[in-house]
Amino acid sequence: MTVDSIDISAHSLEYDKTHNIYTAKGAVELQEGTRRLTADKVVYTMNSADVEASGNVMYQDGEDFIRCERLTLNLETKTGIIEKGTIYIKQNNFTVVGDHIEKVGDQQYRLKEGQFTTCDMPNPDWKFSARDVDVTIDGYAKTKGMRFHILDKTVLYLPYGLFPVLTKRQSGFLMPEITLSSRDGVKIKDTYFWAIDKDKDATIGLEYIGTRGFKPETEFRYAVKEDLNGTWNFAVINDNKYDHWRYEIKGKHEQTLFKDLRLKTNIDYVSDYAYLADFRDRIEERSENLLKSTAYLEKPFKNSLLTVEGAHFRDLSTKENDTTFKFYPHGTFFTEYLPIIRRVLYADISTDVTNFYREKGNTYSRISIEPRLRLPFSWNGVNFLLSGMLFEKFYYVNESDPTDTSTKNLETVRFDGSTNVQFLRNYNVDFWNIGAIQSLIRPNVQYTFISNNSYRGIPLIDPFDRIGKTNTITYSLGHYLRRLSPQVGGGELSLLEIFQTYGLSGNLPLSDAYKGYGYRFSDITGRLTLHVKRNLSFVHEAALNVHGQGITATSNTLRYVFPDVYYMNISHNYTQGLSNQVDLDLGGKYKFLTGRYRLIYSFRDKEWIDTQYQLVYQAQCWAVILTLKQTKRPNDTSIHFGFDLAGLTGKMDDIDKRFRMLGR
C-alpha cells in the first residue's frame, strides 16, 4: 500500500480515518526513497508525519542505519527519540551506542552515558564512553566526562573531548608524531588539517625539535579547475644550532592564462646549502647537489612551440652561490618537421636565447639558431634518412673587468646519414598467458660528420659550447617484442638495444653522443628491459670498454609486486671510479602486520648510507607505526612512533596507501 509516497507493507494494517492514523503490525516495512523502516509494530500519523516503531526496529538511510528497541521519529523535522539504540555510519565504520538517544536534527544526536568507536561491535578494541555526548555526522563528537578504553580497560580520563566524525573531508587535528633522534633529540609534531573548500585544503603543522627549536610549516593544495591547480609548502625555523632563521619554499603551480597560454612554476628554494640534509626525509633529497626553481610561459602555435623561462639554481655543495649561473631569462622556439617539397624534403628550426646571470664573475648572453633539413626515403625495404644541420651561435660577454665586450660567433655544420632495415613477425606464446606478440629486429648504421671549429674567444659556459670535430660511424642492433593480446593488455614486452661508435678520422674525442673516448672504438653500450608479467619488470644498462677497462658503468633494476601481499625493488648502480651502490626496498603484509625494510649500501665506501626498518600493526580500527631509521648523510639514528584511530585522526588512509603496494 502507498500512502503519501510511503510504501507500507505488514501482516495487518488498520486505518483510523478520524485521526488519519495507520497502524501496522507484523513484519512491518515502510519505504520512502532510500529510507526504509522495519519493525514489529509501526504507528504512522499522517497529519503530523510522526512515526512510532517498536520491536526489532531498524531504520536505514542508504548504507547507514539505526537499530533499537523503540523509535519515535518525525519524517519532516528528522527529530525523535531512540531507546536502547545503536547508530551506525558506514563511512569510517562509526558506531554510537546509548540507552536514550535524542535525535535533534537530520545528522545530530544527543545521548546520556553513551559510547562511540570505529571498531566492529559488540567487542571493540577501543572505544570512548562519556556522561554526555553530542554527535554531529560530518562534524564533531563533543563529550563531557569522557573515558578512553582499550579492550574494556579504562586508560585515560578527560573532562571534555572533541573528535571529528568524518564521512568526507573535514577540518581537524591529526594524530601527533613522536621521534627520538640521536642528532636532534626528541621531536614532536602535530598537524591540523583544514578543509577550506571542496577544491582547496591545507595542513598546518608545528614540530618541536629538541636541539633546534620550533619549526612551523604549512602545505596549501588547490585544484580550482582542471587547468588551475597547485601545491605549496613553506617551513621556517629559528635554528638553535645555527643561531639564525632558516626556511624553505617549495611548490608547483599550473594555470592557463589566455586560451592556450600556459603558466607553469616549479619552485624549490632553501635558505642555505645544508637545509636539505638537516630537514628533508628522503635520501634522494638529502643528497642533492643542485636545486632548480623555474617559472615559464608556454605558447603553442601551429606546428611550433614558444617557451620563456626564468630559472634559479642553488649550488648545495658550497655556502656561497654568487658564482652559480641563473637563467634570467631563457627562451626557446622550435617547429615540427614541416614538408617543403611534396612530403619528400622536410625542414625544422630550433632557436635558444639565454642570459646567464650571476653575482660574481663574467655574465653572458647566448643566441643559438639551428635550422635542419631531413630527407627520408626507402628502397627495396631499406630505410634511409639524410639530414643536415647548421649550428649558429652568437655570444655577448659582459666581463667583470671589461677588456673585450664584442660579440662572438661560432658556426658549425653537421651532416647525418642513417640506414636501417626492419624484420617483423607475429606469433603466439603459450606460457605466462602472454598470447600474441610482435617481434621487430632492426639493425641500423649512422654516419655523423661535424666540421672543425676554432674556439678562440668563445666562452665555455656549458658543454653545449664545445662541439668537437666528428667523423664517426655508429652501428646498432635493436630487438623489440610487443604484446598484441588485448586480454592481458598491449604494450612493450621486451627491448634490447646495443650501440658502438667508430672514429673514421682518428681517436674519438670526449662527447655525450657515446661512452668512452681516446680510442677509435667507443665503449659498447646496451639496454635491456623486460616486462614479462604486469607485476614483474627488469631494466639493465651497461657500458663495456673494449680496451681492457672492462665494464665502466652499469645499472640494474628489478621490481616485483604481488598486490596487497608483498613487493620487492632492487637496484644497483655502478660507475667506474665514482660509485658502486645498491638500493634494496622490501615490503610485505601478513594478516594485521605490515613490514618494510630498505637499505642503501655503498660497495665503494664499504658502508651503509641509509637503513630503514618499519613495522605497522594495523587492526580493523587502529594502527601503530614503528620506524627505525639510520642515515649517514647526515649521521643520525632515529626511532619514530605513530598511532592512529581510524575515522578520527585521518591517518589510516595514508597507511593503507603507502603499503597497498599497487602501482609501484
N, C-alpha and C positions, 0 to 999 in steps of 0.2 A: 504494500500500500504506500502511496506517495502523498505526503502532507506538506504543503509549503516547501517544495523542493527537497524534503527529507523523506527518504525511503525507510519504511518501518516494516519489520517482519518479526513475528513472535508466534508461540503456540496459541495464545489467546490475546485478543485485542478488544478493549472496551472504549466507548466514546461517550463522554458527558457533554451533551450538546449545550446545556445551560451554562456551564463554566468553560466550555471549549477545551476540555482536558482529555488526553488519550492516556489509557493505562494498558501497558503491555506486560505480559507475563510469560515466562518460559522461553529460554534461548532467544532473548530479545536482541535485535540488531537495528541500530539507526545509522543511516549512511547519508552524508551531505558532502559532496565533492570528495576531497581527500581525507575528510574526517569521518571516523567510524566509532560508534559506541556499542559495546556489548555488555549485557548484564542479565541477572535472573529476573529482575523487575525494573521497569522504567515508567515513570510518570512524566508526561510532557504537557506543559501548559502553554498553549499556543499564544494566548493574549500577552503573556509576559516573556515568552521564549525561555522559560525555566525548565530544566531537566533535573529530575531526581532519579538516581540509579542506585540499586543496592544488590549485593550478592554477586561475587566474582566479576567486579566491574573492570572493564578495560576500555580506555579512551585513546584512540590512535589518531595522530595527525601526521601523515607521511610515515617516516620511519621512527618518529618519536611517540612515546606512549605514557599513559598514566594507568597504573594498576592499583586498585584499592578495594576496601570493603563497601564504602559508601561514598557517593559523589553527588553534590548539587552544583549545577552549572547553568549560567545564563549564556545562551548561544550568541547573544548580541554584544554584551559587555565583556564576555570571556572571563567573568569572575565567578567564584564559587568556593566551596569547602570540600576538602578531600580528607576522608577519615581512614587512618591506618593505610597510608598510601606510599607508593614508590613512583617517582618521576624519572623517566629515562630519556636522555638526549643522545641520539645515535652518534652524531659528530663528537669525536673525542671520548665516547663511551661514558658520558657524565650521568651520574645517578644521585638522586636526592631521596632520602627516606625519612618519614616522620609520622607520628600518630595523628597529628592535627595540622593540616597544611591549608593555609588560606591562599587562594588564587586571586590576586588583587589586580591582575591585568593579563593581557594576552601572553606575555612572556615573563611575568613577575610572580614570585611566590614568597610567602612568609610562613615560618614554622617555628614551633617551640620544641626544644630538645630534639633537634634534627641531626642528620648525618649526611655527608656527601663524599663522593670518591669518583675516580675514573677507572677503578679496578672492577673486575667482574664480581657481581654479588652471587651468593649471600656471604661469602667469606673473603672479603677484600684483603690484599696485602697491606694496604694503608687506607686510612680514612680520617676525615675531620668530623668531630662532633662539637655541637655548640648549644648553649642555652637558648639563644635567639639567632635565627638565620633569615636573611633577606636576600633572595636569589633573583637576578635578572639574567635571562638567557641572552647571550651575545653582549653581556655586560659584566657584572661582578657579583660575587657572593660576599655579603657583609655579615660579619659574625660578632657575637658577644659571648664571653665565657667559653672560648674555643680550646679544644684539646686535639693534639695530633697523635694518632695511634698507628703503631706498626705491629701487625699480627695481634691486634686487640690489646696491645700493651701501650699505655699512655707514655709518650716520650717527651712531650712538650705541651706547655700551657701558655696561652696568650689571652689577655683580657679582651683584645679586639683583633680582628683579622679582615683582610681584603684580598680576594683572589679572583682572577679572571675566569669567566665561564664562556669559553670561546667555541663557536661553531664557524667562525670566519675570522679574518684578521681583526685584532683588537689591540689597543694600546695596553701596555703593562710591563712590569719588571720581569726580566728573565732570571734564571737561577744563577746565583753567584758562582764564580770560578776561583779556585784556590790553587796556587802553585808555590812549591818550595824550590828555590834556586840556589845553587852553590855560589853563583856570581852576584845575583841581585837580592838574595834573601827571600822574605815572604812577599808574594804577590797576590793581591785580592782584586778581583774585577767584577763589577756588576753593571748590567746594561738595561736600559729602558727602551722598549720597542714602541714607537709612536706611529700608529696608523693614521696618517694625516688625511688621506682620501683614498678612493679606490685605485687611483693611478699614482699615488705618492706615499712613501713611508720613510722612516728614518730610525736609526738606532743611536742612542746617546749613552755613552759609557764613561765610567770613571774607574781607573785602575790605580791601585796603590802599589808601588814598587819599593820595597824596603830600603834599599841603599840609594834610591834615586829621587823618590818623591811621588807626587800625584800626577797622573797623566790622563787628562780628559780627552775624549775622542768622539767623533760622530761620523756616521755614514748616512748620506741622503740619496735616495733612489727615486726615479720618476720615469714613467712611460706614459706621457700625456696622450700621445698617439703613435702610430707606427713609425713616423719619421721625426719624432721628437722624444728622445729618451736619453738617459744617462745615469751615472753613479759617481758620487763624490765622497772622498774620505778626507778628514782633517784630524790631526792629533798634535798636541803640544805638551811640553813638559819643561819645568824649570829644574834641570838635572843637577842633583847634588854632587855628582861625580865630576861634572864639568863646570859647575857654578855659573851656568848661563842657560838661557832658553833654547830649546831645540824643538823642531817641528817638521811635519811632513804634509804635503798636499798631493793627493792622488785622485785622478778622476777621468771619466770618459763622457763625452757628450756628442750626440749626433742630431742634426737638425737640417731640414730642407727649408731654405730661406725663401727663394722665389722660384717657383716651378721646379726646375731641375738643378738649381744651385745648391750644393750640399756643403754644410759646415761640419767638420769633424775635429775633435780635440782629444788628445791622449796625454794627460799630464802626470808626471811622476817626479816630484821635486822634493828634495830634502834639504835641511838646513846645513848639514855638514857631511863630510865624507864617511864618517863612522856610524851614521844613523841606522843604515840598513842592518849592519852587523849587530847592533845593540838591540833593535826592536822588531825586526821582521821575523816571522816564524819559519818560512820556507828556506831550505838550504840554498835553493837556486837564487833567491833574492839576496840572501846574506853574502853570496859570493859574487854579486855583480861588481863589475869594474867601471861601468859607464851607464849613466841614466840619460834617457832621451825624453824630452817633452815636446810635443808637436801640436800645432793648430793649423789647419789648412782648409782652403776652399777648393771645391771640385766642381767644374762646369763641363758637362759633356756637350759636344756639338755633333753634327752629322759626321760619322766616321772619324772622330777625333776627340781628344780629352785635354782640358787645361786644368792644371792644379797650381795653386800658390800656397806656399807653406812657410811657417816660421818654426824653427827647431832650436831648442836649447839643450846643450849637452853638459852633464856634470861628471867630471872625472873623479871616480871614487878611490883612485889609487894614490891621491895626493891631497893635502889640505887645501892648497891653492887651486883655483880654477880659472885664473886670469889668462893663461896661455891656451886654453881649450877653445877650439873653433865653435862658433854658433852660426846657424844659417839664418841671417836676417836680411832679406828673405831668400827663399828658394822656389823657383818656378819651373814647371815642365810643361811642354806641349808636344803631343805626338799623334800621329794619324795611324789608321789601319792601313793594310795593304790595299792600294787603290789601283784598279786596272787602268792602264793608259793606252794600250794597243789591243783592243778586242780580246780582253781577258787572256792575253799571251804574256805581256810585259806588265809588271806591277811596280809600284813605287810607294814609298812611305818616307816620312821625315820625323826626326826626333830632335827637340831642342831643350836645352837646360841652361838656366840662368841662376847663379848662386853668388850671394855676397857672404864671404867668410869673415865674420867679425870676431874679435877677441880684445880683451882689455890691454894685454901686453903683447908686443911683437907686431910684425907686419900683418896687415889685413889685405884681402884680395877680393877681386870680383872676377868671375869666370863665366864666359858665354860659350856654349858648345852647340854646334849645329851639325846634324848627321843625316844627310839625305842618302837613300838607298834605292837601288834598282834590283828587281828579282825576276828571273826568267825560269819558270818551272816547265818541264816537258817530259814526255815519256816516249820510249821507242822499244817496241817488241817486249813489253813487260818490264823494262828497266826504267827507273825514275831518275831524272836529273834535275838539279837546281843550281843555277848560276846566279851569283849576287855580287854587287859591287857597292862599296860604301865610301863616302868621303867624311873624314873627321876634321872639322874646322873648329879650332878653339882660340878664343881671344881672352887675354888676361890684362887686368889693370891692377898694378901693385901700388899699395899705399904704404910706403916704408915708414917705420917709426923714426928713422934718421934718414930722410929722403935724399937720395943721390940720383936715382933714376926712376921716375914715375911714368915712363912711357908705356903704351900698350904693347903687349907681347902677343905673338901669333904662332900657332902650331897647326900644321896641316899634314894630314896623313891619309893615305889611300889604302883600303882593304879590299881584297878580292877573295871570294869563296866559291868553290865548286864541289858539289857532292853528288854521289850516285848511290842508289840502293835498289835492291830487288826484294820482293816480298813473296814468301811461300806460305800459303794459307790452307788450313784443313780443319774440318769439323768432324768430331767423333764423340762417342759416348764412353763415360767412365762409370762403372758399376759400384765401386767401393765408396763408402762415406756419403752415399746419396748425392754425389756430385752431378751426375747426369750428363747432359750435352755440354761440350766445351768447344771452344775455337782456339786453334794453335796458330800462331803467327811467328815466323822466323824471318828476321830482317838483317842481312849484312849491309854495312854502309862504309863508304870511303869518302873522306872530305879533304880537300886541299885548301890551305889558307895561306895567303900572301899579304903581308903588311909592309909598306915601304919603309926605308931607312929614314931616320929623323935626327935633327940636331936639337938638343935641349938647352943650348946656351941661352941663359937669361930666363928660361921657363921655370917658374916656381914649382916646387914639389909639395903640393897640398895633400894629395891622397894618391893611391896607385893609379887612378884614372888619368893622371898627368904624365904617366910614362907608358907609352905604347911602343914596345920594342920591335925591332925588325923581326919579321916572322916569315918563314918559308917552310911549311910543315905539311905532312900528311897524317891524318888521324883515321885509323881504321877501327871499326867496332862491329860487334855482333849482338843482336837483341833477340830474345825469345820471350813471347808473351802468351799466356794462357788466360782465357776469359770464359766465365760461366755463361751459358745460354739458357739454362733451365729456370723458368720463372718460379717454380715451386720452391727452390732453395735460394732464390734471389740471384740476379745477374751481378756482374762486376768482375773485378780482377781476381784471378786465382793465383797466378804467379808471374813474376817478372825477373828476367835475367839479362843484364847488360854488362859488356866488357869493352874497355877502351884502351888504346895506346896511341901515342903520338911519336912521329919520327921527324927529326930535323934534316931537311934536304940540303941546307947550306952550312951545316956545322952543328956544334953543340947547342942544345936548347937553352934559351935564356929563362930567367925567372918569369912565370906567368900564372895567372889564375885559370887559364884555359886547360891546364893539365897539372899533374903532380910529378915532382921530380924534375931537376934541371942540372945543367953542367955536362950532360952527355947527349948523344944523338937520340937515344931511346929514352922516352919518359917512363915513369912507373906504369905498370899495368893496373888499371882501376876497374873495380867491378861492383855491381849492386845486385843483390838477390832479395826478393820479397816473396813470402808465401802466405796465402790466406786459404789454407786447405779447408778449414771449417770457419763458421761465422764467429766462433769464440776463441779461435786459435790463430795467431799470426807470428811471423818471424821476419826480421829485416836484418840483412847483413851488408856491410860496405867495407871495402878493403882497398889498399894500395900496396902493390908489390914492387920493390925496387929490383931491377934486373942486373944491377951492377954490384951485387954482393951484400947489400944492406938489409936484405930480407923484407919483411912486412914493415912499412913505415907508418901506416895508420890503418886502424880497423875499428868498426863499431858493430855491435850485435844487440838486438832487442828481441826478446821472446815474451809474448803475452798469452796467457790462457785464463779464461773466465768460465766458471761454472756458476751461472746466476744464482744469487742468494745462498750459495754454499761456500765457494772459495774462489780466490783469484791468485795469479802469480805474474809479476812483472820482473824480468831480469834484463839488465842492460850492462854492456861492457864497452868502454871507450879507451882506445889506446892511440897515442901519437908519439912516435919515437923521440925520446929525449925530453918530452914535455909532460905527458900524463899517462897513467895506466890505472883506470878507476872502474869499479864495479858498483852498480846500484841494484840492490835486491829489495823487493817490496812484496810481501806475502800477507794474505788475509783470509780468514775463514769464519764460518758460522757453524755452531753446533747447538741446537736447541736454543737455550737462552743466553749462550755465551758467544761473543764475537771477539776475535783476536786479530792483531795486526803486528807485523814485525818488519822494520825497514832498516837496512844497513847500507851505508856508502863507505867503501873502503878503497884506499889508495895503495896499490901494489908498489908504486914508485917510491912513496914515502914510508911504506910498511906501517901504516896506521889507519885506524878508522876515522872518518871525518864526521859522520852523523849516524847515530843509532837511536832507534825509537821502538819501544815496546808498549803496546796498548791493549788493554783488556776492557771489554764492555760487558757488564751483566745487565741484560735487558729483559725484565719481566713484562707482563702484559700491560702494566700501567706505570712503571717506573724504571729507571736505569741508573747505573753507577758507572762512571768512566774513570779509569785509572791509567795514566800515561807516564812512562819513564823515558826521558829524552836526554841523550848525551851528545854534545857537539864539540868540535874543535875550533870552529870559526863562528863565534868566539868560544873559548874554553868554558863550558858550563855543563852542569848536571842538574836536571830539574825533574820534580815529580808534580804532576798536575792531577787534581781531583775535581770531578764534576758530578753533579747529582741532578736528576730530572724527574718531575712528576708529570706524567702525560696529561695533556689537556690544560694544565695550569701554567706551566713555565714556557711552553713553546719550543723546547729544545729537542724533543723526541723526533721531530721531523728531520732535523739536521743529522741526528744519529742514524736514522734509517737511510737517509740519502747518502751519507758517507760510506755506509757498509752494505748498501744494497748491491754494489759491485756490478750494476748494469751499465753498459755503455762506456766502460773503462777503456 
